[in-house]
Amino acid sequence: MCEEVFEMICSMDRRRIELQLVLQCAPTIAGLKTSNLLIVPKEQEDKVRFVLRHSGLLGYRLVYDKKRVIFLVFNRDMLMSYLAKKEIRTFLSSYGYRTDAFGYSLRNFQERYDGYVRNRKEFPHEIGVFLGYPLCDVKGFIQNGGDDFLLAGYWKVYDNADATGALFEKFDLIKDDMVRMISKGCSVRDIRLKCHESEASKRAV
């Protein structure tokens, strides 16, 4: 994050849902990532649902954690497509998931995540899959206990570090651009439309 954007954030209302969505979920808003976690105060749950309803993204409440609520914010088509891959289904099946329907997988994950947050049960390492991380990095994290990674950014990277590092840089630039748009009064829906228009124009060239 550049200094200009940092100062911009400091001057804004950081409880504003649109700003928090951009800060926590910019790659998903841009269509570059399947999903992100969004953590906000409980009393803002209805505001989150309202903003998402008009954004083209979905929010699935995972758990209430003390005074906070944690959502999985996702692009439905992208996440469904990712979870439907054979290697992902095999991986989730090894954790006891029912993978024959998207809703079952999502519910299984919600229950396991809730159990971890509220009752300190086993950490659901498959969270990386639901956040759209490459399977090699999810497995690498599990096998190495989170150590011996090649790169740490939006997640810990165990393969293809150069390509993933370039992607992380793109995520950062997009987040900065989105903060600027929020500061000018753009909605999350406006930002998504601009991102899609930009990608469409690139493909047309």
Secondary structure as GFF3:
##gff-version 3
##sequence-region A 1 205
A	DSSP	alpha_helix	3	10	.	.	.	ID=ss1
A	DSSP	alpha_helix	17	29	.	.	.	ID=ss2
A	DSSP	beta_strand	35	41	.	.	.	ID=ss3
A	DSSP	three_ten_helix	42	44	.	.	.	ID=ss4
A	DSSP	alpha_helix	45	53	.	.	.	ID=ss5
A	DSSP	beta_strand	58	65	.	.	.	ID=ss6
A	DSSP	beta_strand	68	74	.	.	.	ID=ss7
A	DSSP	alpha_helix	76	83	.	.	.	ID=ss8
A	DSSP	alpha_helix	86	93	.	.	.	ID=ss9
A	DSSP	alpha_helix	102	119	.	.	.	ID=ss10
A	DSSP	alpha_helix	127	130	.	.	.	ID=ss11
A	DSSP	alpha_helix	135	144	.	.	.	ID=ss12
A	DSSP	beta_strand	151	152	.	.	.	ID=ss13
A	DSSP	beta_strand	156	157	.	.	.	ID=ss14
A	DSSP	alpha_helix	161	183	.	.	.	ID=ss15
A	DSSP	alpha_helix	188	204	.	.	.	ID=ss16
###
